[in-house]
Amino acid sequence: MTKLQAIRGMHDILPSQVHTWQWVEEHIRLLMAGYGYEEIRMPIVEATELFARAVGDDTDIVSKEMYTFDDRNGDSLTLRPEATASCVRAAIQHGLLHNQTQRLWYTGPMFRHERPQKGRTRQFYQLGAEAFGYPGPDIDVEILAMTRMFLQRLGVIKKVRLEINTLGLPAERTEYRAALLDYFAQHEEKLDEDSKNRLTTNPLRVLDSKNPDLKDLIENAPSILDYLSDESKNHFDELCAMLDALKFEYTINPRLVRGLDYYTHMVFEWITDELGAQGTVCAGGRYDELVELIGGKATPGVGFSLGLERLIELLEQEEAVEVNRPHICIVPLQEDAKAAALQLAEMLRAYLPDLHVHNILGGGGARSLFKRADKSGAQYALIIGDEELQQNAVTIKPLREDLEQSRWRIDEELFEFLAQQFDFKQE
């Protein structure tokens, strides 16, 4: 019989890892509430046309990486490769953009059929946020400030650096694209096959090549900054002035283009050197024409996405997250103590909802039971043996300190004692 395993590039998140994810997700909720963003949850399957229209037929995502299939009705569906297009579709469909501004956030899995490698999987998780109805650049700066705050709170800000650029408006980008096409065509013999293909579809994507042999050629390419209108220059200058006022450390990288066609004006990346080739931890930018492109009324927009796997890998390097362990464990020493242990555990959970109780079930000898109690990581073991059963009591044994055991009747005083130990309030 074939041994069944997870699909290549799609990974299980095991119990030993989940506590880190939960810790990050709690910070996400607090941060988003603090900046006035409301959560939205979209389906992971969308009409293929949504991504073809929004992301661009000529992008690697649409042309190479999407998981696309026909359903039983013959409709072409796609597992979402990114969520900005989904968020815009939902906002239009449910009238969230009608004569109002919106700040929305989401988190969940995305899917791209790429070559699995460190920091890149085929099912990956992102945090994203989108702000609609704000012409900027003040909202652009708030987005950057929010991502900086998040990285600071998680303790990884020193491992990343911020790079920004502007892609101007579509008319300016068309002129710039022609200049790039002319430049790279003169050096076509130096391009790799991937860049040659990009040259015929979207020359800006050549700037995004990770091939080190093309580094000098790309560095000497024309700069988008030389093709900006006064409007685009003013937008970018105001943005940089606000960043300076907030004491941001950043680099203007005129080769930063991002891999999606819908960006206008500001784009950015938070980059690390700690994860090898997959160094982009968080990225985004402004997309003022995307809402109209998908079918809504013209609405300015800006947002970002953050790769949770890459972020968590940085956290694990620092060992910054404490393991979530139970506060107490209950140890029934005999078979007839198991019912009392279960009853006590439920009483404690009812009186102290924040108390994490681990019941050592399954039986075994005293040595085995205490070994499992110690392995649980709990601070105290509440022991129930023959004497405790007769006295309606428990023996409290400290597991992390060399202190004396003590016996307590199972009543209000026991609950008050445990509440004091962990600074909990009783219900």
C-alpha positions in Angstrom: 0.0 0.0 0.0 1.3 3.5 -0.9 2.5 5.5 2.0 0.3 8.7 2.0 2.2 11.9 2.7 1.5 15.7 2.3 1.6 17.1 -1.2 5.1 18.3 -2.1 5.5 21.9 -1.1 2.6 21.8 1.3 3.5 21.3 5.0 1.8 20.3 8.2 2.1 22.7 11.1 2.7 20.5 14.1 1.6 21.1 17.7 5.2 22.0 18.7 5.1 24.8 16.0 1.5 26.0 16.4 2.2 28.0 19.6 4.5 30.3 17.6 1.8 30.8 14.9 -0.8 31.6 17.6 1.5 34.1 19.2 2.0 35.9 15.9 -1.7 35.8 15.1 -2.5 37.4 18.5 -0.1 40.2 17.7 -1.8 40.6 14.3 -5.2 41.1 15.8 -3.9 43.6 18.4 -2.0 45.6 15.7 -4.9 45.7 13.3 -7.3 46.9 15.9 -4.9 49.5 17.0 -4.7 51.0 13.5 -8.5 50.8 12.8 -8.5 47.9 10.4 -11.4 45.4 10.3 -11.0 41.7 9.5 -12.5 40.3 6.3 -12.5 36.6 5.3 -12.6 35.6 1.6 -12.9 32.1 0.0 -9.7 30.5 -1.1 -11.2 29.6 -4.6 -12.1 32.4 -7.1 -12.9 32.6 -10.7 -9.7 32.4 -12.8 -10.7 35.5 -14.6 -10.3 37.6 -11.4 -6.5 36.9 -11.2 -6.0 37.0 -15.0 -7.6 40.5 -15.0 -6.1 41.9 -11.8 -2.6 40.3 -11.6 -1.9 40.2 -15.3 -1.7 37.5 -17.9 2.0 38.1 -18.5 3.0 37.7 -14.9 4.7 34.5 -13.7 1.9 34.0 -11.2 -0.8 33.8 -13.9 1.2 32.2 -16.7 3.1 29.6 -14.6 2.1 29.3 -11.0 -1.6 29.2 -10.5 -3.5 26.1 -9.4 -6.4 26.2 -11.9 -9.1 23.6 -12.7 -12.5 23.3 -14.2 -15.3 22.4 -11.9 -18.3 20.2 -12.7 -20.1 23.1 -14.4 -17.1 23.8 -16.6 -16.2 27.0 -14.9 -12.5 27.8 -14.6 -11.6 28.2 -10.9 -8.3 29.0 -9.2 -6.9 28.6 -5.7 -6.0 32.1 -4.8 -2.3 32.9 -5.4 -2.6 36.2 -3.6 -5.5 38.0 -1.8 -5.5 41.6 -2.8 -7.6 40.8 -5.9 -10.0 38.7 -3.8 -10.3 41.5 -1.2 -11.1 44.0 -4.0 -13.7 41.6 -5.5 -15.4 41.2 -2.1 -15.4 44.9 -1.4 -17.0 45.6 -4.8 -19.5 42.8 -4.6 -20.8 43.8 -1.1 -20.8 47.5 -1.6 -18.1 48.3 0.9 -16.5 51.0 -1.3 -19.7 53.0 -2.1 -19.0 56.6 -0.9 -16.8 55.5 1.9 -13.3 54.6 2.9 -12.3 51.1 4.2 -9.4 49.6 6.1 -9.5 45.8 5.8 -7.2 43.0 6.8 -7.1 39.2 6.4 -4.9 36.2 6.9 -4.9 32.7 5.4 -3.4 30.3 2.9 -2.3 31.2 -0.7 -1.3 28.7 -3.4 1.4 28.9 -6.1 2.9 26.0 -8.0 6.6 27.0 -7.6 9.7 25.0 -7.0 9.7 24.3 -3.3 12.7 25.7 -1.5 13.7 27.4 1.8 11.2 30.2 2.4 9.0 29.3 -0.5 6.2 26.6 -0.4 3.3 25.8 -2.6 0.8 26.5 0.2 1.9 29.5 2.2 0.2 31.8 4.6 0.0 35.6 4.4 -1.1 38.5 6.5 -2.5 41.3 4.3 -4.1 44.7 4.7 -5.8 47.0 2.2 -6.9 50.6 2.5 -9.4 52.0 0.0 -10.6 55.5 -0.8 -7.5 57.3 0.4 -5.6 59.2 -2.4 -2.4 59.3 -0.3 0.5 59.6 0.3 -0.4 59.8 4.0 -2.1 56.4 4.0 1.0 55.0 2.2 3.1 56.1 5.1 0.6 54.7 7.6 0.9 51.3 5.9 4.7 51.5 6.2 4.4 52.6 9.8 2.1 49.7 10.6 4.4 47.1 9.1 7.4 48.6 10.9 5.4 48.5 14.2 4.5 44.9 13.7 8.2 43.9 13.0 9.3 45.9 16.0 6.7 44.2 18.3 7.9 40.8 17.2 11.5 41.7 17.8 12.8 41.2 14.2 13.1 44.8 13.0 16.9 44.6 13.2 16.9 41.7 10.8 15.1 43.6 8.0 15.6 46.7 5.9 13.1 48.8 4.0 13.4 49.6 0.2 10.9 51.8 -1.6 10.4 53.0 -5.1 7.7 54.6 -7.3 6.2 53.1 -10.5 4.4 56.3 -11.3 1.2 56.3 -13.4 0.4 53.9 -16.3 1.2 56.5 -19.0 4.7 57.1 -17.4 5.3 53.4 -17.1 4.4 52.8 -20.7 7.1 55.3 -21.7 9.6 53.8 -19.3 8.8 50.3 -20.6 9.7 51.4 -24.1 13.0 52.7 -22.9 13.7 49.5 -21.1 12.8 47.4 -24.1 15.2 49.5 -26.2 18.0 49.1 -23.6 17.7 45.4 -23.1 17.3 44.7 -26.8 20.7 46.2 -27.3 22.2 43.6 -24.8 19.9 40.7 -25.6 22.8 38.3 -26.0 23.6 38.8 -22.2 20.0 37.9 -21.1 19.1 34.5 -19.8 16.1 32.7 -21.3 13.7 33.8 -18.6 14.6 37.5 -19.1 14.3 37.2 -22.9 10.8 35.9 -22.4 10.0 38.7 -20.0 11.4 41.2 -22.5 8.6 40.5 -25.0 5.8 40.5 -22.4 6.9 42.9 -19.6 10.4 44.4 -19.6 10.0 45.8 -16.1 10.1 42.2 -14.8 13.6 41.8 -16.1 14.6 44.3 -13.4 13.3 41.7 -10.9 15.7 38.9 -12.1 17.6 37.1 -9.3 20.3 36.0 -11.8 23.6 37.4 -10.4 25.1 37.4 -14.0 22.6 40.2 -14.9 23.3 42.4 -11.9 25.6 44.9 -13.7 23.3 45.0 -16.7 20.3 45.8 -14.6 22.1 48.4 -12.5 22.9 50.4 -15.7 19.4 50.2 -17.0 17.3 53.4 -17.3 15.6 54.5 -14.1 11.9 55.0 -13.6 12.6 58.1 -11.6 13.6 59.9 -14.9 10.2 59.2 -16.4 7.9 60.6 -13.7 5.4 63.4 -14.2 5.2 66.3 -11.7 2.2 64.6 -10.1 4.1 61.4 -9.5 7.2 63.2 -8.3 5.2 65.2 -5.8 3.5 62.1 -4.5 6.8 60.4 -3.9 8.5 63.4 -2.5 5.7 64.0 0.0 5.9 60.3 1.0 9.6 60.5 1.6 9.2 63.7 3.6 6.7 62.0 5.9 9.0 59.0 6.3 11.8 61.3 7.3 9.6 63.0 9.8 8.8 59.5 11.3 12.5 58.8 11.4 12.3 55.9 9.0 15.4 54.2 7.8 14.9 53.3 4.1 16.6 53.1 0.7 15.2 54.3 -2.6 15.7 51.4 -5.0 14.7 52.4 -8.6 15.0 48.7 -9.7 12.2 47.6 -7.3 9.2 46.8 -9.4 7.2 44.0 -7.6 5.8 41.0 -9.5 2.2 42.2 -10.1 0.9 44.5 -12.9 -1.6 46.5 -10.8 0.8 48.7 -8.9 1.0 52.5 -9.3 3.1 55.1 -7.4 4.7 53.7 -4.2 6.0 50.1 -3.9 8.0 48.7 -1.0 9.7 45.6 0.4 11.0 44.7 3.8 14.0 42.5 3.0 16.2 40.3 5.2 19.5 38.7 4.5 18.9 35.9 7.0 16.8 33.6 4.7 18.9 33.2 1.6 17.5 33.9 -1.8 13.9 34.3 -0.5 14.6 37.6 1.4 11.3 39.5 1.0 9.4 39.3 4.3 6.7 41.9 3.6 5.9 43.9 0.5 3.2 46.0 -1.1 2.3 49.3 -2.6 -0.4 51.5 -4.2 -2.8 50.3 -6.8 -5.1 53.2 -7.8 -6.6 51.6 -10.9 -7.2 48.0 -9.6 -10.7 48.5 -8.3 -11.9 49.9 -11.7 -10.0 47.1 -13.5 -12.0 44.5 -11.6 -15.3 46.2 -12.2 -15.8 48.8 -9.6 -15.8 52.6 -9.7 -12.4 54.2 -9.7 -11.1 54.0 -6.1 -7.5 54.6 -4.8 -6.0 51.7 -2.9 -2.9 50.7 -1.1 -1.9 47.5 0.8 0.7 45.0 1.7 1.2 41.2 2.3 3.5 39.6 4.7 4.7 36.0 4.5 4.1 34.3 7.8 6.4 31.3 7.2 9.4 33.6 6.5 8.5 35.8 9.5 8.2 32.8 11.8 11.6 31.4 10.6 13.2 34.7 11.7 11.4 34.4 15.1 12.6 30.8 15.5 16.2 32.0 14.9 15.8 34.3 17.8 13.9 31.8 20.0 11.8 34.8 20.9 8.5 32.9 21.5 7.8 31.2 24.8 6.3 27.7 24.6 2.6 27.6 25.6 2.7 25.1 28.5 -0.1 24.1 31.0 -0.1 25.8 34.4 -1.0 22.7 36.3 -1.4 19.0 35.7 -3.6 16.6 37.7 -2.1 13.2 38.6 -4.5 10.4 39.6 -2.4 7.7 41.3 -5.0 4.9 41.2 -7.7 3.8 38.9 -10.5 4.9 41.3 -8.9 8.4 41.4 -9.5 9.1 37.6 -13.1 10.2 38.0 -12.1 12.6 40.8 -9.3 13.9 38.6 -11.7 14.6 35.8 -14.2 16.2 38.1 -11.5 18.5 39.6 -10.2 19.5 36.2 -13.7 20.6 35.1 -14.2 22.5 38.4 -10.9 24.3 37.9 -11.7 25.2 34.3 -15.1 26.6 35.4 -13.7 28.7 38.3 -10.5 29.8 36.5 -11.1 30.0 32.7 -7.6 31.2 32.1 -6.0 28.3 33.9 -4.5 25.7 31.5 -5.1 22.3 33.0 -3.5 19.1 31.8 -5.0 15.8 33.1 -2.5 12.9 33.2 -4.8 10.2 31.8 -4.2 6.7 30.5 -3.0 5.1 33.7 0.4 3.7 34.6 2.7 3.5 37.6 3.6 6.4 39.8 7.0 6.9 38.2 5.6 7.0 34.7 2.8 9.4 35.8 5.2 11.8 37.4 7.6 11.6 34.4 4.7 12.6 32.1 3.7 15.4 34.5 7.2 16.8 34.4 7.4 16.5 30.6 4.2 18.6 30.3 6.0 21.7 31.5 3.4 22.5 34.2 4.5 24.4 37.2 2.5 22.3 39.7 1.2 18.8 39.9 -2.1 18.2 41.8 -1.9 14.7 43.1 -4.9 12.5 44.0 -4.2 9.2 45.8 -6.0 7.1 48.4 -5.6 9.6 51.2 -6.6 12.5 49.0 -9.7 10.7 48.0 -10.7 10.0 51.5 -10.1 13.6 52.6 -11.6 15.2 49.4 -8.2 16.9 48.9 -5.2 17.2 46.6 -1.4 17.3 47.3 0.2 20.2 45.4 3.8 19.4 44.2 5.9 22.2 42.7 7.6 20.9 39.6 9.9 23.8 38.7 11.1 24.8 42.2 12.6 22.8 45.1 9.7 23.6 47.5 7.7 21.5 50.0 4.5 19.7 49.0 1.3 20.9 50.6 -2.2 19.4 50.9 -5.3 21.3 50.2 -9.0 20.5 50.5 -10.9 20.9 47.3 -12.8 24.0 48.1 -12.7 27.8 47.6 -9.4 28.2 49.3 -7.7 25.9 46.8 -9.1 27.9 43.9 -8.0 31.2 45.6 -4.5 29.8 46.1 -4.1 28.8 42.4 -5.6 32.1 41.3 -2.9 34.0 43.3 -0.1 31.8 41.9 -1.0 32.8 38.4 -2.5 36.2 39.0 -5.9 35.1 37.8 -9.4 36.3 38.7 -12.1 33.9 39.6 -15.4 33.8 37.7 
